[in-house]
Amino acid sequence: MHPDSVVCAVGDEESLELVRAVHGTWHLLPECSGWNKILFSLADEVLRRTAAEKRAREAEITNLTQKRFGILGKSLLEARPGMVNALTTLLGNADLILLSGEPLPDNCRENVRTIHNMALRLNEIVQRLSSIENEMELSERKSHLETPEMRMAGTPKT
């Protein structure tokens, strides 16, 4: 039997005691008038609880995933000043070498151009990350300024 399975048993008190001794997790219902209505109510509650537990597990998994992304994002934000400084240094030095009048072997000049171009690409990535951070911050401020009534008014009615 699957560990998430739910079993309900109906019977007289003596039989139910024997079942309870062997299967402590089963839902037991003493036989009485209207037991079938009670059984359906119990089954409905079990189904609701099972669905709620599944949603809770999924929410926990989503929460853990979001937490990991949050940690990654925070790490990138904390590393950004260092990345900007390193990229500025790379670009500045590459520019100085390329603009200097000193002769360089062709393969060296090409390597410096490659370093310069890659530093520009990395700089674009850092700028995009900064842009995303600014958009998220703006969105967060906007949502904090809205009242619950404003949010409800913007929600389409079904």
Protein Blocks (a to p, Z undefined) as FASTA:
>chain_A
ZZkbccdddddfklmmmmmmmmmmbccddddehklmmmmmmmmmmmmmmmmmmmmmmmmm
mmmmmmmmmmmmmmmmmmmmmmmmmmmmmmmmmmmmmmpmbdcdfklmmmmmmmmmmmmm
mmmmmmmmmmmmmmmmmmmmmmmmpcfklmmmmpccZZ
